[in-house]
Amino acid sequence: MTRASVAATARDAVSLDVLLAVDASAARAVTRTLIRT
């Protein structure tokens, strides 16, 4: 593996983690809103 591909893989993993975190927080917000109503 070249250094560039290692960096690209790390960047993809980080962006995936960010997307999953955003999805999880959005799902929690929706669930809280549904429970409150």
C-alpha positions as CSV (number, residue, x, y, z in Angstrom):
1,M,0.0,0.0,0.0
2,T,1.3,3.4,-0.9
3,R,1.1,6.3,1.5
4,A,-1.5,7.9,-0.7
5,S,-3.8,4.9,-0.6
6,V,-3.4,4.7,3.2
7,A,-4.3,8.4,3.5
8,A,-7.3,7.8,1.2
9,T,-8.5,4.8,3.2
10,A,-8.2,6.7,6.5
11,R,-10.1,9.7,5.1
12,D,-12.9,7.4,3.9
13,A,-13.1,5.7,7.3
14,V,-13.3,9.1,9.0
15,S,-16.0,10.4,6.7
16,L,-18.0,7.2,7.2
17,D,-17.7,7.6,11.0
18,V,-18.9,11.2,10.7
19,L,-21.9,10.1,8.5
20,L,-22.8,7.4,11.0
21,A,-22.6,9.8,13.9
22,V,-24.8,12.3,12.1
23,D,-27.3,9.6,11.2
24,A,-27.4,8.3,14.8
25,S,-27.9,11.8,16.3
26,A,-30.6,12.6,13.8
27,A,-32.4,9.3,14.6
28,R,-32.3,10.1,18.3
29,A,-33.7,13.6,17.7
30,V,-36.5,12.2,15.6
31,T,-37.3,9.6,18.3
32,R,-37.3,12.2,21.0
33,T,-39.7,14.4,18.9
34,L,-42.0,11.4,18.3
35,I,-42.1,10.5,22.0
36,R,-42.8,14.1,23.1
37,T,-45.8,14.5,20.9
